[in-house]
Amino acid sequence: MKILLVGINAKYSHQNLAIEYIKRYLKSENVKTLDFNINQNIDDIYREIIKENPDVLGFSSYIWNINFVERLTSDLKKAKEDLFIVWGGPEVSFDSQEIMEKNPAVDLIIRGEGEETALRLLQALENKKPLDDILGITYRKDGNIIKNLDRPLIQDLDTIPSPFIDYQAPKGKMVYFEMTRGCPFKCAYCLSSTTRGLRRFSTERIKADILRLIDSGADTIKLVDRTFNANEKFSMEIMDFILANARPGMCFHMELMAHLISDDFLKFLEKMPVGLFQFEIGIQSANEKTLAVIDRVTDLERLAKVVRTIKSYGNIHQHVDLIVGLPYEDMKSFKKSFNYASSLGADKLQVGFLKLLRGSKLRQEALTYGLVYSAYPTYEIIKTPWLSPREIRRLKIIEDLVEKYYNEGYFEKTLEKLVDPSNPFEFFENFGGYWEEKSYQNKKHSRESLYKIFSDYIKIKYVEDKDSLIENLRFDFLASNKGQAKSYLNPRPLEQRLYHDLLKDEEVRKAFGLTMDLPTKKLVKDFAFESFTFDAGEPSVFGFFYDDLGIKIIDITKFMKG
């Protein structure tokens, strides 16, 4: 019996951890896994599966891929009528009978944790045994849909074989890594709230897997644990272990509850090297009533102190998250939440939109709170008693602008001049109005086009200060893009002969970390030297060195002669 397990990811850079766990748990040479992504042609995926000619086909199902899975299931069953098709994953673990009624080509659904259930199912299929006693499945029998009892959770996670033995990380992909299952918190919008308790792989197993990942060549490792710092002592032990063993250039990304971070943990974090860790910190809302309704336990004052303290260290990249569409969050309230989150100084501010996930408490209470959401994946919020569809649309545009102009870090100097730290929402709201007026939300944008749009906006909105602001925008352009500044940025490059003179100057080379043995003519193409006059002050000259390791920027005014 040939078994094929298929994961269809949201992006090329993602990988499906669930199917690898199940493959290892089944311990069968007849099991194969395939990873695809939703940006691939669905017909190509269909043909790859047909080529494998499996007897049993399992799909790992999520909100981002369920439409693919439904279509592939229908077509594959028509192509091979005796193909036994199994679905698993969070998108089908709830409402399984309803889902099977809607999708007649599905033979069976594995609900919840899949490893032990998949093993029992495979044994039954191979031995042609009835499925009546297999816990955790919904299946077809004699024209009926039968839902068996739930399966208890695996208590000893170490019984699940590691998916990282002899693992070689594919280039360009992040690796998902799991240390715990479940979550100590019960946030009403999250599926982790449906699982009781927090289970953890043993420390020995976790450390062994970390070493395997380090040896695998993986560069970016994303921990899927909902709260990395649920046990602070354990968190510090693991971070110390990573610090002692990680290769240069590796990055570990984890989600934390910032308000739980103690002063001792903060002192511990201060010693971490630059870039080894990234933190994702959920705020969701600064409205206390909203937080209470969604069962989100947060100390906003403590959270702010922690994020700002970590920011002051300059060694850990931080993301903070907000959710649009939660109960009791209207535009005024969301503006307050946005300004609070922005004031923390995190490297990224991610604005998401509420998704009413199957099985979540908030979906079950949607009628109670008047939450109207799409009937189709990703079940995103349409309107609430506090936010109209048009207001949500406006916030979509603002979210897009935050992503393009703030999160990427390409407009830092200009935004510092334009954004009022006490009310950053106002800038993005006004810019969003201009963006919508020009219908830019309906177009694709290159990075260069974003500078042009921003310059046009500045020249219209900030007439009196436009020249000074364009100076800042030109600086931002050169700080992120190799080459000559565009004409709309009023470029003021030094004459080419001065490039040679400057790069022959030993002090200039020393400032950029260069020795004198490198030929000037080879260096010229990697430099830009431009004059700037910021805020009607004295003219300055900056050098931009576009090295393979990044861009180095130095004020070289003092090196100018005459």
N, C-alpha and C positions, 0 to 999 in steps of 0.2 A: 504494500500500500504506500503510495507516494503522497506525501503531505507538503503543501506549499503554504507558507505564512507570508502575508503581504502587508507592508506598511506603506502608506501614502502620506508623505509629510507635507507641512505647510511651505517649506522652502528646501532648496537643494542642500543648504548647510545643515539641515536637521537630520537626525537619525531616529529610528524607532527602537526604543529599548525593550518594549513589551514583547515583541516577537522574538527577540534574541533570548530573553529569559525563558520563554516557553520552549523554544528550540532546545536549549540546554536541559531543561527540566524533563523533556520527553526522552532524551538520551537514545535517539534513534537515528541511524544513518540515512533513513528515508525522509528526513525532514530538511527542507531548504527554506531560506528566507530571501525575500527580495524587497528592496527599498526603492520607492519612487517618490515623486512630489507632484503637487497639484498644478505646477507650471508646465508639466510635460503633457504631450498630446495623449489624450485618453485612449485613442485608437492604438498608439504605440504600446501603452501599458497592457491593453487587451491582448495584443499579439504576443507580447513577452510571456504572459500567463498561459496563453494557448500553447506556446512552444514548449513549456514545461510539462504539459499534459498531466496535471495532478489528479489524484483520486479524491483527495480532501483538500479544500481550499479555505484558508482562514484569513479574514480581513480584520485588521485593528482599526476601530472606528472612532472618529472624533468629529467635533462640529465642523472642522475645516475640510474634512475629506468625505463626509457621508454622502454627498451628492455623487462623487466619483464612485464610491463603493456601491451605491444603489444601482447605478447604470451598468457598472462592470458585472455585478451579480446577475442582473437580468440578462445581459447579452451572453455571459459565459454559460448560464444554465441552458439557454437556447442552443448554444453551440455544442454542449456536452450534457445531455439530459441526466446522466448518472453521476455527475459531479456533485459531491456532498459539500455544501457551502456553509461555513460557520462564520458568524460575526462575533466579535468581542470588543471590549473597550468601553469607555465612559459614555459614549453617545448612545449605546444600545443596552446598557446595563439596567436602565430604568424604562418602564413602559414597554417591556420586551414583547408582550403579547400583541399590543397595538402595532408595534413595528413589524412583526411578522405577518400580521393581517395585511398590512400595506405592501409588504414585499414578499410575494408568494414564492420567489426563487430561493429564499433563505431557508435552509433546513434546520438550523439550530443556532441559538444565541447563548454564548457563555456570559453570565452575569458576574460583574465584580472581578475579584482577583482570579487570574486565569490559569496559573501554573498547574495546580493540583487537579482542577476540573478538566483541563486539556488532557492530562495524562489519563484520567479515568475514562474520558471519552474515547481516546485513541485505543485503549485496551478493549473497550466494548465493541468498537467498530471492527477491530482486527479479529476479535473472537466471535463476531456476529451475535453479541449479547444484547438484551433489551437495555434501554436507557432509563428505565423507571427509577432506579436507585442512585442515579448520578446527581449529586447535589450541585446547585448553581447553574442549571441549564433550563432553557425554554426551547421546546422542540415540537415537531409535528408527529402525530401518531393517529393513524386511522382517520385522517381528515380533520383532526382536532389539534389545537395548539395547547400543549401541556406545559405548565410552569412548575418545575420541581422546587423543593425547599432550597433556601439559600445555603451556601457552603460557608462554614466557619473560616475565619481568616487564618492564614498560616502564622503560627506564633513564633516558630524558630525560623527566621528568614535565612539563616545560614544553610538551611536545607535546599535552598534554591542555588543551583550551581552558578558560578560567576560567568557572565557573558564576555569577560575580558581576558580569559585564558587564551594565550597565543593570538591576541588581538593586535591588528595593525590599523591605526587610525587613518581613514581616507583623507587625502589632502582637501582642504577647503571646507571641512565639516567640523562642527562642534560635537562633542561627545556628551551624552546625557549620563549622569551618574546619580545613583540613589543610595543614600545611607539610612534613610528611615521611610516608613510608610505611615500615613495618617497625619494628624495634626492635633496639638493640644487645644487649639482654638476652634470655634464653631461659627465662623463668618457665614452669614446667611446666603451669600451669593456663590459660595465655593463648594465644590463637590467633596473636598476633603472633610467637610463638616458631616458628611453622611457616614463616615467610618469612625467608629469609637476607638479612642486610645491612640497611642503613639508606639509603634514597634520599630526596633532598630537592629540592623545587622551588627554582628559583634565587632568590637574595635579591631580585632586581629584581621577579620575579613575585610573591613573597610580599608585598613592600611595596606593589605596585600593588593587590593584592587587599585588603590592609588598608585602603587609602585608599577603595577601592570600598565596603567594608563600613561604614566611617565615614560616607560620603556616603549610604549606603542607609537610614540611620535605625535601624540595629540597635543595641540596647542591651546585650544579653548575647551574647558570642561565646565558644563553647566550642571550644578546640583539641582535636582528636581525636588528636594526636600522643601516642604512649605515653610518651615521655620528652622533654619540652620542653627540658631542660637537658643533652641528650646532647652538645651542643657549647656550652660555656659562653660563649665569645666571641660566637658567633652569637646565643645567647639574649639576652645583654645588648644586642646591636645592635638586635634586634627590639623589645625592651622599651623601649629609648630612642626608637625610631621611633614606637611606639604612644604613649608619653608626649608626644612632640612634636606629635602629630596628633589624638589622641582627643578626642571631644566630651565635655563634662561629663556625668557620669552613666553613661558606658559602663563595662562590666566585661568583662575577658578572663579566662577560666577555663582553667587548664592543669595537666597532670599532670607531676610532677617526681620525680626520685630525690633525696631530701633529703640523703643522706649524700655525694652528689657535689658539693654546693654548697660552693665554696671560701670562705675568709675574704674574698677580694676581691669575690666575688659577694654575700656578705652585706652588705658595706659599700655596694655598689651598690643593693641592695634597700632599704636604710634611707632612701634619698632618694625612694622612690616615694610618690605621693600616696595618701591613704586611699581604698580601694574600687576602684581601677582594675584591680587584679589579684586573682585568687583562685587558691590553690594546692591541688591534691589530691595527697596524699602517701600512697602505699601502704606500709604496714608489713607487713600480712598475718599476721605472727606474730612473737613475741619468742623463740620456741623455736629455738635454733641448729640442732638436728637437723632440725626441720621445714624451716627455711629452706634447708638443704643439699639436702634431698630434692627440693624444688621448684625448685632451681636459682636461688634468689633471693639475689643477692649484696648483702648489707647490712652496714653498720657501725652497729649500734644506738646505740652511744655517740655517734658523730658525728651520726647522725640526730636524736637527742634534743637535742643542742646547737644544731643548725640550727633545728629547729622552735621551740624556746624563745627563741632569739635573734630570729627573725622575729616571734614573738608579742610580744616586748618592744617592737618598733617600733610596734605598734598600727595598722599601715597595710595589712596584707595578710591577708585572710580565709583560714584554712587548714582543710582537711578531712584527717583521717587515717583510713585504712581497715584493717580486720581481716577475715580470712576464717575462718569456722567450718567445720571438717570436714577440715582438712589432715592429712596423715599425721603421726603421733606427737603430735598435739595433743589431750590429754584435758582434762577439766574443770579440773584443777589447773593444767595448762599454759596453757589459755585464760584462766583467771583472771589468771595472771601477765602474759599478753600484753595483756589488757584494762587492767590496772592500769598497765602500762608506757605504753600508748597514751594513757590518760587523764592520766597525769602530765605529758604534754608540753604541756598547756594549749591544744590546738588548739580552734578554734571549733566544730568538729563532729567527732564520733567515729562513723564509719559502720561498722556490723557487717554484713557480708555473709555469705552461705552458699555454700559451694563448689558450683560448677556444672561438671559434667564435660562440657565442650564437645566436639562432634565435631571430630576432628583434633588435639586437644590431647594433649600427652605424658602428662598425668596420667590422661586417659581410657584411653589405651592401656595404662597401667600399673595400672589400677584393680584388677584381679585380684591383682596382685603385692602390693598394699598392703591388700587386703580392703575397698576402698571400694565401698559399695553405694549406687547412685543411681537416681533415677527413670528409667524407660525413656521418659518423655514430657518434652517441653520444659517447663521449662527445665533438665532433667537434674540437678535439685538433689540434694545429698547426703541419704541416708536414714539411714545408719549407717556407722560405721567400727569397727575393733577398739578404738578409744580413746574413742569417743562412742556411747552407745546412742541409739535413737530418742527415748526420753523425755528424755534430756539435751539433745538437739538441740531438742526442743520447748521445754524450759525456756529455752534460749538464744534461741529465737525470741521469747519473751515479753520477755526482757531487752532484746533488740534493739529491740523495739517501744517499751519504756519509755525507752530511751536516746533514741530518735528523738523521742518526744513530750515528754519532760521535760527533756532536756539539750540536744539539738541545736537546738530551736526558740528557746531562750534566754528562755523566759517564766517560769522558776522559779529564776533565778540566785541570788538572795539566800537563798532557802530551802535550796537544795541546798548552798550554802556552809556552812550550819549543820549539815546532816545527813550530808554525805558525808565520810568519812574520806579525806583525800588519799592516804594510803598504801594504802588498800584500797577504792576506789570500787565495785569489783565487788560487795562484800558488801551495800552499800545496795540496788543494783538487783536483786540476787538475793533479798533479803528482801522488797522491794517487789513483785517478781515473784510471790512466793508468795502475797501478799495479793491481787494482781491476779487470779491464777488461782483462788483460793478464791472470789472474788466473780464469777467467769466474765466479767470485763470484756473478756477477749480475744475474746469472741464478740459484742461490741457496737461500734457506731460511737460516736465521742465528739466532741463539740464542744469548743472550747478552754475554754469556761466549765465544762463538766462535768469536765474534768481538774483544775481547782482544787477542785471539790467532793470528788472522789475523794481528792485529796491531803490535804485538810483532815480527812476522815474517817479516813484512815490515820494521820495525825499524832496525832489525838485518842485512837486506840486504841494505837498503838505507842509514843508518847512522852508518856505521861500527865503526868509531872512537868514537862516543858518545853513542854507543848502551847500555853499562852497566849503565850509568847514566840515560838514557832515560827509560830503563826497570825499574829502581827504581821508577821513576815517574809513570809509567804504573801500577806497583804493588800497589803503593799508591792509584791510582784511582780505582783499582779493589777492594781493601779493603774498600774504602770509599763508595762503592755502592753495595757490595756483602758480605753477611755474610758467614764466613767460611774461610778455609785455602786457601791462594793464590796458584795458580797452579804452577807446576814445571817450566814451561817456563818463569815464572816471577821471578825466582831466590828467592824463599821465604826465609826469615830470621826471623822466629818466635822465641820468647823467650822460654826458657824451661818451661815446664808446672808448675814446682815448683815455678817459679818466678811469674806466674799468681796469685797463691795463696798468695804469699808474698805481691805483689802489692795491691791486693784487700783487704788485711787485714790492709793496711796503711790508716789511717784516712784522711791524706791529699789527697791521690789519690782518695778516695771515695768522698771527698768534691769537688774535681775538676770535677768529673763526676756528681755531684748533688745527690750523694747517701749517705744514712745514714748507720751507723754501725750495725743496727739491722738486715740487710738482710744477710742470710747465704752465705758465700763465695762460697761454692760448687754449689749453685744455680746461682750465678753470672758468674762463669767461662765460661759457655757455651755461654754467650752473649757478650764475649769480644775477641778481637784479639790484641796481643801486638807484634809489629814487629820492627826490626831495619832497619834503612835506612841510606845510605850515598849519599847525593845529591851533584852532581857537585864536587865530590872528596873532599868534606868538612868533618867536624867532624861528626862522627856517631850520629844519633838521634834515640830515641825510641818513637813510637807513639802508643797510645791506641785507639782502635776503639770499641765503646760501641754501640751494636745493640739493641736499645730500641724500644718499640712498637711505639713510636712517631717519630722515625727516628734514624739516625746514628750520634753519637757525637764523635768527633775526637779531641784528645788533645796530645800535645807534652809532654811526661812524663819523658823526659831525666833527669830533675832535681830531680826526685823522685828515680832514680836508685841509689843504694848504692853499693859502691865498684866497 
